[in-house]
Amino acid sequence: MTTFISTRIITDDIETLVTFYEHVTGVRANWGTEDFAEIRTGTATLAIGSRRTVPLFGEGSAEPAHNRTAILEFLVDDVDGEWTRLRDGLDDVVTEPTTMPWGNRALLSRDPDGNLVNLFTPVTPAAREKFGVAL
């Protein structure tokens, strides 16, 4: 059996990135060391490590601020409410709340390292059923 536990982001500025995700999620980070923190939600963990941790995995195995393929996605109760709460603190908004063809209303922005962040709320019956959200 394989269990997906977390996604880890490597950064040059761990304080800034942790503060960003604490603000977005409303969850305080658990710091393991000055070079590693975790944001634990009810269903997943976002781990954040400083560049200084990279040699532990293999020199050059990860490079901060170079992701252009993954999107970190957070299910929220009310994406429009989150937009109101966060808009002044988001420096790089990609898409203001928009209803997507697959039934989610989504807000896409970039974190301080340029990673895409999607806050979404399922709004159609099919999307709400998929994510177990009451109608």
N, C-alpha and C positions, 0 to 999 in steps of 0.2 A: 504494500500500500504506500502511496505517496501522498503527502499532505502539503499543500501550498501554505506557507506560513507568512511570508512577507515580501515586500519589494524594498530594495535598498537603493538609495541615491547617494552617490559620492559627490562631495562638494568642496570647494575651496573656502567657503564661508559658512560653517556649520551653524553658528549663532543666528545668522540672518535666515537661513533656510528653515531651521527649527521654529523660529519665531513666526515665519510665514505660515507654516502648516499648523502651528498651535492656533493661530488666529482663524484660519480657514475652517479647521475642524472643531474648534472649541475644546480641544483635548490637550492637557498638559503633557509634555514629553517626559518620558522616563529616560534619564541620562545614565548610561552604563559607565562611561568615562568622558573626559572632555572631548574625545574624538568620535563618540557614538551615542546616538539617542534614538528612541523609538516613540512613535505616536501609535498607540494601540486603540483601535476602535472595536466595536462589538464583533466585527467579522474579519478584519484584516489588520495587519501592522505595516506601517510605513517606517522603515529604518533609514536613518540618515547618518552617514559616516564622513569624516573628513578625509581629505586627500592623504593624510598621514597614515591611514589604514590600508591603503592600496598595496604596499609591499608585503603585507601579510598574506595577500591572495596571489601575488606575483607581480613584480615590477611592471608597470604599464598595462595592467589588466583592466583598469577602469580609468576614465578620463572625465573630470567634472565638466558640466555645462556643454556636453556634445550630443545630447539625445535629441533625435528628430523622428523617432519611430514610436515611442510608447506614450500612452495617455494615462495619467493617474486619475481614476474615476471614483467619485464620492456620491453615494445616494443620499439625498437630502429631502426633508419633508416638504420644503417650499423653496424652489430655486429662485423665484422672484423675490421672496423675502431675503434670501441670502444675497442676492444682487444688491438690494437696498442696503443691507448691513455691510457688505464688503466693497462696494464700488469705489469708494474713495481710497481704499488701501490696495487696490489692484493696479499695478503699473502697466501691465500688458494684457489688455482684454482682447481676445481673438474673436469671440462671438458673444454678444449680449444674449440674455435668455431668448431661446428660439425653440419652437416645437419641431423636432426632427421627424422624418418620415416613419421611423420605427416606434414612435409613440412616447419618446422622452422629451421633456422640456429641459434644455441644456444651456449652461453658461460655461464657455471655455476661456481660460486665461493661461498665462504662463507664470510659473514661479520665478523667483529671482535668478535661478540658473537657466531659465529658458525651457524647462520641462512643461509640457501641456498638462493642464489640470481641468478636469470636467466635473462640474457639480451638476447633478441632474435629478429630476423628479419625473417618475413615470406618470403620464397623464391619460393615456388611452386605456380602455379596459384590458386589452391584451398585454400591454407593458406593465400595468399594475399587477396583473396576475403573474406574469413572469418573475417579478421581484417580490411577490408576496405582500403587496401593499393593498390594504382594504379599499374597497370601492366606495 
